[in-house]
Amino acid sequence: MTTPPQQQPPVPGQPAPGQPPQPPQAPLTAPGQAPAAPAKKGIKVPRLVISIVVLIVLAGVGWYLSRDDALNAKTGDCLHQKGANDLAIVKCDSSDANFKVLGRVEDKTESETNADDICAQWDATTATYWEGKSGQKGTVLCLQAK
């Protein structure tokens, strides 16, 4: 007669022989306590860094959109008249070039622009253009028609 094989007691945490493995159980919590939140993965980016990046991007967009404004014109640049009171910087060999900047005069009010001698040092001046806020000082461009 043969003796049946002896069964080993199950090892804690291991499934009994012939049974499928069980998925891991969530840790138990005391009554009235919320279960612990799972650990978050990934990089945490502070709000300050995000704010700084957004400001830099907005400043870059603002510069890009205003880079051809007449206020940025230097002596020797050429301008195209887009509207009654709207000039934009263009290449001097462009067919759109209407004026050449002969000089700039800073810190002048709009009424000072109309003075006959504001651009007197540039004899070839045929037009003046003032840009700034009404009632405040701005910049005068002394222009020669092309």
Secondary structure, DSSP 8 states (H G I E B T S, - for coil): -----------TTS--TTS-----------TT---------S----HHHHHHHHHHHHHHHHHHHHTTBGGG--TT-EEEEEETTEEEEE-TTSTT--EEEEEEEEEE-HHHHTSTTTTTTSTT--EEEEES-TTS-EEEEEEEE-
